[in-house]
Amino acid sequence: MNSISRRQSKGLWQRWLDYKLPAARQHTLSHNGIFILPTAFGIFWLLLVVLLFLFGTNYQNNLVIALSLIMGSIFNTCLIFGYRNLAGLTLKSGLPAQVYAGETLAMPIQLDARHAGWQIELAYPGNQTTEIPRITGHPLQVLVAIRQTLRGRLTPGRLKVSSCYPMGLCRAWSHLDMAVEPLVFAAPIKPEHAKRYTGQAGQRDLQSGTRVAGVDEFSGLRDYIPGESPKQIAWKQVAQGRGMLIKQFEQPHGNAIWLTLPDEQALEQHLSALGYLVDNLSRDKQIFGLSLISITLGPGTGEAHRLACQEAIALYRGGQS
């Protein structure tokens, strides 16, 4: 019964946060989203204030009463400064770098404040805290760690922004949904038998699907070598003052390589092997396609094709994408 009530209360808390602080790529903290409570040290401080006040009134000691009132005013001042330390702070989420399962994802967060901020901490649930000693009036970008990542779409939870400034008597904090769900690629593991993952329509040669010099597709520019045909000169770049450059073209050589999923036993191991092969074939500029049980990506090459294949592998759930 207690576990059920805890789950229900957690659900209500999350729904209230979704209503109070909806997901957004940018948040500016204000009274609407800043919470303040005493720390353990702050509770001890308040108890000491009460005890001193009772002692002073009981023994009619004005000095002790004055001390309790001063300590109470200090606590009240800390509440005000603690709120002001976070109020007006703007947090903006960025796009993290590519990450593979098992690696630590570094989530970029840009902070900007209208006034100086002190002793601010950022952390995702269950992860290491990033401490920021001071924020000036200029934008500051920090990286917040998210460890123990699994392949697929990562939902890191709400970012906790907190501070115990100035004296540690109270903690001001907020829980922000930065509206970022980065994609985590499958951990690349070199397969013992690479040909097991290739071979649609009898094609089992990892060296096929390359590109050689030809006339089919434009592949880039290179420096001009005296004596080459003027027809290959990139005259547009010459007019822009970039010097004499030669247009290069390519054409496919041999059949495209097809990467396939052997079976769904040891699924994670097979997907890691496919991720490794996708990166290696892309690095070697080879033409390849990807065929999973529920999705097929035609032959291609280049960074966009690599990312599309890695995304399909990362989101694969066994018979359904």
C-alpha positions in Angstrom: 0.0 0.0 0.0 2.8 2.4 0.8 4.6 1.6 -2.5 1.4 2.3 -4.4 0.9 5.7 -2.6 4.5 6.6 -3.3 4.0 5.9 -7.0 0.8 7.9 -7.0 2.5 10.9 -5.2 5.4 10.7 -7.6 3.0 10.8 -10.5 1.2 13.8 -9.1 4.5 15.6 -8.5 5.6 15.0 -12.0 2.3 16.1 -13.5 2.4 19.3 -11.3 5.9 20.0 -12.5 4.8 19.5 -16.2 2.1 22.0 -15.6 4.2 24.5 -13.6 7.4 24.2 -15.6 6.6 22.8 -19.1 9.4 21.4 -21.3 11.3 24.1 -23.3 14.8 24.5 -24.8 15.1 27.7 -22.8 14.0 28.7 -19.2 14.4 31.9 -17.3 14.0 31.3 -13.5 11.5 33.4 -11.6 9.2 33.1 -8.5 7.1 30.7 -10.6 9.7 28.0 -10.6 12.1 28.5 -7.7 11.6 26.5 -4.5 13.4 27.3 -1.2 13.6 25.1 2.0 16.1 25.1 4.9 19.0 22.7 4.8 19.9 20.5 7.7 22.2 23.2 8.9 19.4 25.7 8.5 17.0 23.6 10.6 19.6 23.4 13.3 20.0 27.2 13.1 16.3 27.8 13.5 16.1 25.4 16.5 18.9 27.3 18.1 17.1 30.6 17.5 14.0 29.3 19.2 16.0 27.9 22.1 17.9 31.1 22.6 14.7 33.1 22.5 13.0 30.9 25.1 16.1 31.0 27.3 16.3 34.8 27.1 12.6 35.3 27.9 12.7 32.8 30.7 15.7 34.4 32.4 14.9 37.9 31.2 18.2 38.2 29.5 18.0 40.9 26.8 21.4 40.1 25.3 20.3 36.5 24.5 17.0 37.7 23.1 18.8 40.2 20.9 21.1 37.4 19.7 18.2 35.2 18.8 16.6 38.0 16.9 19.8 38.8 15.0 20.2 35.1 14.1 16.5 35.0 12.9 17.1 38.1 10.7 20.2 36.5 9.2 18.2 33.4 8.2 15.6 35.6 6.6 18.3 37.5 4.7 19.7 34.3 3.4 16.2 33.3 2.1 16.1 36.6 0.1 19.6 36.3 -1.2 19.2 32.7 -2.0 16.1 33.5 -4.2 17.8 36.4 -5.8 20.9 34.3 -6.6 18.7 32.1 -9.0 16.1 34.6 -10.1 16.7 35.9 -13.6 19.1 33.0 -14.5 18.5 31.8 -18.1 19.3 28.3 -19.1 19.4 27.2 -22.7 20.0 23.6 -23.9 22.2 22.7 -26.8 22.7 19.6 -28.9 25.2 17.2 -27.5 28.0 15.5 -29.5 27.5 12.0 -30.9 27.7 9.4 -28.1 27.8 5.6 -28.0 26.2 3.4 -25.4 28.2 3.1 -22.3 29.9 6.5 -22.7 29.3 9.6 -20.7 27.1 12.1 -22.5 28.1 15.7 -22.0 24.9 17.8 -22.2 25.8 21.4 -23.2 23.8 24.0 -21.1 24.3 27.8 -21.7 23.7 30.0 -18.7 23.2 33.7 -18.7 22.3 36.0 -15.8 21.3 39.6 -15.5 23.5 39.8 -12.4 26.3 37.8 -10.8 25.4 34.3 -9.5 27.3 32.2 -7.0 27.7 28.5 -6.1 25.2 27.2 -8.6 25.0 23.4 -9.1 23.6 21.5 -12.1 22.8 17.8 -12.2 20.6 15.3 -13.9 19.0 12.6 -11.7 21.5 10.0 -10.6 24.4 11.8 -12.2 27.4 13.8 -11.1 26.9 17.4 -10.1 28.5 20.2 -12.1 29.5 23.0 -9.8 29.7 26.6 -11.1 31.5 28.9 -8.5 30.5 32.1 -10.2 28.4 33.4 -13.1 29.1 36.9 -14.4 26.9 39.0 -16.7 28.3 37.1 -19.7 26.9 33.9 -21.2 28.7 30.7 -19.9 28.4 27.3 -21.4 28.9 24.2 -19.2 28.7 20.5 -19.8 26.5 18.4 -17.5 27.4 14.7 -17.4 24.9 11.9 -18.0 26.5 8.5 -17.4 25.4 4.9 -18.0 23.7 5.6 -21.3 21.9 2.9 -23.2 21.3 2.9 -27.0 18.2 4.6 -28.3 16.5 7.8 -27.5 17.8 9.1 -24.1 15.3 10.7 -21.7 17.6 12.2 -19.0 14.8 13.6 -16.9 14.6 17.1 -15.4 17.7 19.2 -14.8 18.1 20.2 -11.2 19.4 23.7 -10.7 20.3 24.5 -7.1 22.3 26.7 -4.8 22.9 27.0 -1.0 24.3 30.5 -1.3 25.1 32.5 0.8 25.6 30.7 4.1 24.2 27.2 3.4 21.2 27.8 5.7 18.7 27.2 2.9 18.6 25.6 -0.5 17.0 27.3 -3.5 16.4 25.0 -6.5 14.3 24.3 -9.6 13.6 21.2 -11.8 13.7 22.1 -15.5 12.8 19.9 -18.5 15.2 21.1 -21.2 13.3 19.4 -24.0 16.3 17.4 -25.3 16.2 13.7 -26.0 19.6 12.9 -27.6 20.1 9.7 -29.6 22.6 7.2 -28.2 24.2 5.0 -30.8 24.9 1.3 -30.2 28.3 0.6 -28.7 30.6 -0.3 -31.6 32.2 -3.7 -31.1 34.4 -5.3 -33.8 32.9 -8.6 -34.9 34.9 -11.8 -35.0 33.4 -12.7 -38.4 32.5 -9.6 -40.3 31.2 -11.4 -43.3 28.4 -12.8 -41.1 26.8 -9.4 -41.2 27.2 -8.9 -45.0 25.9 -10.8 -48.0 22.5 -9.9 -49.5 22.0 -11.4 -52.9 25.3 -13.4 -52.6 27.4 -10.3 -52.0 30.0 -11.1 -49.3 33.0 -9.0 -50.2 33.7 -6.1 -47.7 36.0 -4.5 -50.3 33.3 -4.0 -52.9 31.1 -1.0 -53.1 34.0 1.4 -53.4 34.2 4.5 -55.6 36.8 5.2 -58.2 37.5 8.2 -60.4 34.8 8.6 -63.1 32.3 11.0 -64.5 29.0 10.1 -62.7 29.0 12.1 -59.4 30.8 15.3 -58.3 33.0 14.4 -55.3 35.0 17.6 -54.6 37.8 19.9 -55.6 41.6 19.6 -55.6 44.5 21.7 -56.6 45.2 22.3 -60.3 48.2 20.5 -61.8 49.7 22.2 -64.9 48.8 20.5 -68.1 45.3 19.3 -67.1 42.3 19.9 -69.3 40.7 23.3 -69.0 37.3 21.6 -69.1 37.9 20.3 -65.5 38.8 23.6 -64.0 36.3 25.0 -61.5 35.9 28.4 -63.1 33.4 29.6 -60.6 35.9 29.2 -57.8 38.5 30.9 -59.9 36.2 33.9 -60.3 35.8 34.0 -56.5 39.5 34.3 -56.1 40.1 30.8 -54.7 42.8 29.9 -57.2 43.0 27.2 -59.8 41.0 24.1 -58.7 40.0 20.9 -60.5 36.6 19.3 -60.3 36.7 15.6 -59.2 34.1 13.0 -60.1 33.5 9.5 -59.0 31.5 6.4 -60.0 30.6 3.2 -58.1 32.9 0.3 -58.5 31.4 -3.2 -57.9 28.1 -4.0 -56.1 27.1 -2.2 -53.0 27.7 -3.9 -49.6 24.6 -4.9 -47.7 24.7 -5.1 -43.9 22.1 -7.4 -42.5 21.0 -8.6 -39.0 21.8 -12.4 -38.8 19.1 -13.2 -36.3 17.6 -11.7 -33.1 19.5 -13.9 -30.7 22.2 -11.9 -28.9 20.6 -8.8 -30.4 22.7 -6.2 -28.6 25.9 -7.9 -29.8 24.7 -8.0 -33.4 23.6 -4.4 -33.3 27.0 -3.3 -31.9 28.8 -5.2 -34.7 26.6 -3.5 -37.3 27.3 -0.1 -35.7 31.1 -0.8 -35.9 30.8 -1.9 -39.6 28.7 1.2 -40.5 31.4 3.5 -39.1 34.2 1.7 -40.8 32.6 1.5 -44.2 31.7 5.2 -44.0 35.3 6.1 -43.0 36.5 4.1 -46.1 33.9 5.9 -48.3 32.3 2.6 -49.4 28.8 2.2 -50.7 26.6 0.1 -48.4 23.0 -0.5 -47.4 21.4 -1.6 -44.2 18.7 -4.2 -44.0 17.1 -4.9 -40.6 14.0 -7.0 -40.1 11.6 -4.0 -40.0 13.5 -1.4 -42.0 15.7 -1.2 -45.0 18.0 1.7 -46.0 19.2 1.7 -49.6 22.8 1.8 -50.6 24.6 5.1 -50.0 27.6 6.8 -48.6 28.6 9.9 -46.8 28.0 11.3 -43.3 24.2 11.7 -43.7 23.9 8.0 -44.7 26.1 7.0 -41.8 23.9 8.9 -39.3 20.7 7.4 -40.8 22.1 3.9 -40.4 23.3 4.5 -36.9 19.9 6.0 -36.0 18.1 2.9 -37.4 20.4 0.6 -35.4 20.0 2.7 -32.2 16.2 2.7 -32.3 15.8 -1.0 -33.4 13.6 -2.9 -30.9 13.5 -6.3 -32.4 11.1 -6.8 -35.3 9.8 -3.3 -35.0 11.5 0.1 -35.4 
